[in-house]
Amino acid sequence: REQVTSRDRFTTTARKKSHFSLSLISLFALACRPATKMSNITNTTSESRDLYGYAPSEPLSIVSIVLFVLVAGVLAVLLVRWKPYRSFTAILILGALFELVGFAVRLYSMRNPSQIGPYIISLLPILLAPTVIAAADYALVSDLMISGGFAKFFLSPKVVRYAFLAADIASFFIQGIGGAMLGSAKTNPTLADLGYTVIRIGLAISFCVFFLFGVCCAYLHREYLRKEKRGETFSPMFGTLVWVFYFDMVLLFVRSIYRFVEFSEHSLRTNEGLFYGLDIFLMFLILLVWIPYHPGHWLSNDTASADPSTTPLETV
């Protein structure tokens, strides 16, 4: 009787295992069946992975759009509130709009992975946004040099403004040309490598410009401290904004290094976390920091009674 009982237990266990194995096989066959909606989703994800190097996250793109809409909206309020700084604020808003357009097209590209055009269009605005944002810093530093009495600076304010802007524009167009080459790579595959090379050249120019601009800010800061020791008075805005420029330049510097290496090393292009952490998040911080540290916050009541032909920075 004990032998019969043990035999029945063994038979029952074997049947359960076989049923479990058949269930797993059935589930696997169902998942791999090409005619189901599940396979369509899988195919779309696979095509997206081939295009981006990974399966892009739709929720992260939506969150990015919301964040850039919020920061652009607040900057638009500051644009209306402090009109003397409207050019500076408008450039920051333009940088945020570049990010928004890039992510809006990125969402479309995720859902249409067989089309390379939307992918390239989504790539370019996000790639070029930092050069737009940096232009606001160049213009504001030039104004600070004038307001602080640094006309005898080793580079004049006009040189600082227009030389950096010219280099920034050159980098912008070079990266744009590289992106256009990538867009033509589908019909002419040899243009892909050339496109990446051209983009790297544009990023290298941005890298050098950001570095030189950081040196320029450091020299400006040193002269400011020297004048302060001699008893000259400045608005609190001056010293604070110099530190904000440092903050911007460090983040732009890090982002440029990441992007340059990314377009040189394929493995980095397959990591979405690095894309958000070393590009998108840094650009969001740069835009965000100008909300509490916008130069308009330092406008005093005296400015309203000052000569209307002068800018607030000049009255400082």
C-alpha positions in Angstrom: 0.0 0.0 0.0 2.9 2.4 0.8 4.4 1.6 -2.6 1.1 2.3 -4.4 0.7 5.6 -2.5 4.2 6.7 -3.4 3.6 5.7 -7.0 0.4 7.8 -7.1 2.2 10.8 -5.6 4.9 10.5 -8.2 2.4 10.2 -11.1 0.4 13.3 -9.8 3.6 15.3 -9.5 4.7 14.4 -13.0 1.3 15.4 -14.4 1.5 18.8 -12.6 5.0 19.4 -14.0 4.0 18.4 -17.5 0.9 20.7 -17.3 3.1 23.6 -16.1 5.6 23.0 -18.9 2.8 22.9 -21.5 1.4 26.2 -20.0 4.8 27.9 -20.4 5.1 26.7 -23.9 1.6 28.0 -24.8 2.4 31.3 -23.3 5.7 31.5 -25.2 3.9 30.6 -28.4 1.2 33.2 -27.8 3.8 35.9 -27.1 5.7 35.1 -30.3 2.6 34.9 -32.5 3.1 37.6 -35.2 -0.6 38.2 -35.8 -1.3 39.6 -32.4 -1.2 43.2 -31.2 1.5 42.3 -28.7 3.8 41.4 -31.6 3.1 44.7 -33.3 4.2 46.5 -30.2 7.3 44.4 -30.0 8.1 45.1 -33.6 7.7 48.8 -33.0 9.9 48.7 -30.0 12.5 46.7 -31.9 12.5 49.2 -34.8 12.8 52.1 -32.2 15.8 50.3 -30.7 17.4 50.0 -34.1 16.9 53.7 -34.7 17.9 55.2 -31.3 20.1 52.4 -30.0 17.6 51.7 -27.3 13.8 51.6 -26.7 13.1 55.2 -25.9 10.9 56.0 -22.9 7.7 57.8 -23.8 6.9 58.8 -20.2 10.3 60.5 -19.8 9.7 62.4 -23.0 6.3 63.6 -21.8 7.8 64.6 -18.4 10.5 66.5 -20.2 7.9 68.4 -22.3 6.0 69.3 -19.2 9.1 70.6 -17.4 10.3 72.7 -20.3 6.8 74.1 -20.9 6.7 75.2 -17.2 10.1 76.8 -17.3 9.4 78.5 -20.6 6.1 79.8 -19.2 7.7 81.3 -16.1 10.4 82.9 -18.3 7.7 84.4 -20.5 6.2 86.0 -17.4 9.6 87.5 -16.6 9.9 88.7 -20.2 6.7 90.7 -19.8 7.6 91.9 -16.3 11.1 93.1 -17.0 11.1 94.5 -20.5 14.7 96.0 -20.3 15.9 92.4 -20.2 13.6 91.1 -22.9 16.3 90.2 -25.4 18.2 88.1 -22.7 15.0 86.4 -21.6 13.7 85.8 -25.1 16.9 83.9 -26.0 16.4 81.6 -23.0 12.8 81.0 -24.0 14.0 80.2 -27.5 16.4 77.6 -26.1 13.5 76.0 -24.1 11.4 76.0 -27.3 14.2 74.1 -29.1 14.0 71.4 -26.4 10.2 71.3 -26.7 10.2 70.9 -30.4 12.8 68.2 -30.2 10.8 66.2 -27.7 7.5 66.7 -29.4 9.0 65.2 -32.6 10.7 62.6 -30.6 7.3 61.3 -29.4 6.1 61.1 -33.0 9.3 59.4 -34.0 8.9 56.7 -31.3 5.5 55.8 -32.7 6.8 55.9 -36.3 10.2 54.2 -36.0 10.4 53.3 -39.7 10.8 57.0 -40.6 14.3 58.4 -40.2 13.1 62.0 -41.0 11.3 62.6 -37.7 14.3 61.0 -35.8 16.7 63.5 -37.3 14.3 66.4 -36.8 14.0 65.5 -33.1 17.8 65.2 -32.8 18.7 68.6 -34.2 16.7 71.0 -31.8 17.9 69.1 -28.7 21.5 69.1 -30.0 21.5 72.8 -30.9 19.6 74.2 -27.8 22.7 74.7 -25.7 24.3 77.0 -28.3 21.1 79.1 -28.3 21.1 79.3 -24.4 24.8 80.2 -24.2 24.2 83.2 -26.5 22.1 84.8 -23.7 25.1 84.5 -21.3 27.4 86.1 -23.8 25.2 89.1 -24.3 24.6 89.6 -20.5 28.3 89.3 -19.7 29.0 92.1 -22.2 26.4 94.3 -20.5 28.0 93.5 -17.1 31.4 94.6 -18.3 30.0 97.9 -19.4 28.0 98.5 -16.2 31.0 97.5 -14.0 33.3 99.9 -15.8 35.5 97.2 -17.4 35.9 99.1 -20.7 39.7 98.5 -20.5 39.2 94.8 -20.2 41.7 92.7 -22.2 38.7 92.1 -24.5 36.3 94.9 -25.0 32.6 94.3 -24.3 31.8 94.4 -28.0 34.5 91.8 -28.8 33.2 89.6 -26.0 29.6 89.9 -27.3 30.2 89.5 -31.0 33.2 87.2 -31.1 31.5 84.6 -28.8 28.2 85.0 -30.7 30.0 84.5 -34.0 31.7 81.3 -32.8 28.4 80.2 -31.3 26.6 80.7 -34.6 29.4 78.9 -36.5 29.0 75.9 -34.1 25.3 76.0 -34.6 25.4 75.8 -38.4 28.2 73.2 -38.4 26.2 70.9 -36.1 23.1 71.5 -38.3 24.9 70.6 -41.4 26.1 67.4 -39.7 22.5 66.6 -38.7 21.4 67.1 -42.3 24.0 64.7 -43.5 22.6 62.1 -41.0 19.2 62.7 -42.5 20.5 61.8 -46.0 22.3 58.7 -44.8 19.3 56.5 -45.6 19.8 57.1 -49.3 23.6 57.6 -49.1 25.0 55.5 -46.2 28.5 56.9 -46.6 27.2 60.3 -45.3 26.5 58.8 -41.9 30.1 58.7 -40.7 30.8 62.1 -42.3 27.7 63.5 -40.5 29.0 62.3 -37.2 32.4 63.8 -37.9 30.9 67.2 -38.8 28.8 67.2 -35.6 31.9 66.4 -33.6 33.7 69.4 -35.2 30.7 71.7 -34.2 30.7 70.3 -30.7 34.5 70.8 -30.4 34.0 74.5 -31.4 31.3 74.8 -28.7 33.6 73.1 -26.2 36.4 75.6 -26.9 34.0 78.6 -26.8 32.6 77.5 -23.5 36.1 77.1 -22.0 37.3 80.5 -23.3 34.1 82.1 -22.0 34.8 80.5 -18.6 38.3 82.1 -18.6 36.7 85.4 -19.5 34.3 85.2 -16.6 37.1 84.3 -14.2 39.1 87.3 -15.3 36.1 89.5 -15.0 35.5 88.1 -11.5 39.1 88.9 -10.5 38.8 92.5 -11.7 35.5 92.9 -9.8 37.1 91.7 -6.6 40.1 94.0 -7.1 37.8 97.0 -7.5 35.8 96.0 -4.5 38.9 95.9 -2.4 39.7 99.5 -3.5 36.4 100.6 -2.1 34.4 100.8 -5.2 30.7 99.7 -4.8 28.7 97.4 -7.0 25.2 96.1 -7.0 24.9 92.7 -5.3 23.7 91.6 -8.8 27.3 91.7 -10.2 29.0 89.2 -8.0 26.0 86.8 -7.9 25.6 86.8 -11.7 29.3 85.9 -12.1 28.7 82.8 -10.1 25.6 81.9 -12.1 27.8 82.2 -15.2 30.3 79.8 -13.7 27.4 77.4 -13.0 26.2 77.7 -16.6 29.6 77.2 -18.1 30.4 74.1 -16.0 27.1 72.4 -17.1 27.6 73.4 -20.7 31.2 72.2 -20.5 30.1 68.8 -19.1 27.3 68.5 -21.7 29.7 69.2 -24.6 32.1 66.6 -23.4 29.3 64.0 -23.2 27.9 64.8 -26.6 31.4 64.8 -28.2 32.2 61.4 -26.7 28.7 60.1 -27.5 29.1 60.9 -31.2 32.5 59.2 -31.1 31.6 56.1 -29.1 28.6 54.1 -30.2 28.1 52.5 -26.8 27.1 55.8 -25.3 24.4 56.4 -27.9 22.7 53.3 -26.6 22.2 54.6 -23.1 19.1 56.7 -22.6 19.9 57.4 -19.0 23.1 59.2 -19.9 21.2 61.2 -22.5 18.8 62.5 -19.9 21.3 62.8 -17.1 24.1 64.6 -19.0 22.2 66.6 -21.5 18.5 67.2 -20.8 18.7 67.5 -17.1 21.7 69.9 -17.3 19.9 72.1 -19.9 16.8 72.2 -17.7 19.0 73.3 -14.7 20.6 76.1 -16.7 17.2 77.5 -17.7 15.8 77.0 -14.2 18.6 78.9 -12.4 17.8 82.0 -14.4 14.3 82.2 -12.8 15.5 83.0 -9.2 18.7 84.7 -10.4 17.2 86.7 -13.3 18.9 90.1 -13.4 15.5 91.8 -13.2 15.2 90.8 -9.6 17.9 93.4 -8.8 16.1 96.3 -10.4 15.8 98.9 -7.7 13.2 101.7 -7.3 16.0 104.1 -8.4 16.0 102.5 -11.8 12.5 103.8 -12.6 13.6 107.3 -11.9 16.9 107.0 -13.8 17.5 108.2 -17.3 15.1 106.1 -19.5 17.6 106.0 -22.2 19.9 103.8 -20.1 19.5 100.1 -19.4 19.2 98.8 -15.8 22.7 97.4 -16.0 24.1 100.7 -17.0 22.4 102.5 -14.1 24.0 99.9 -11.8 
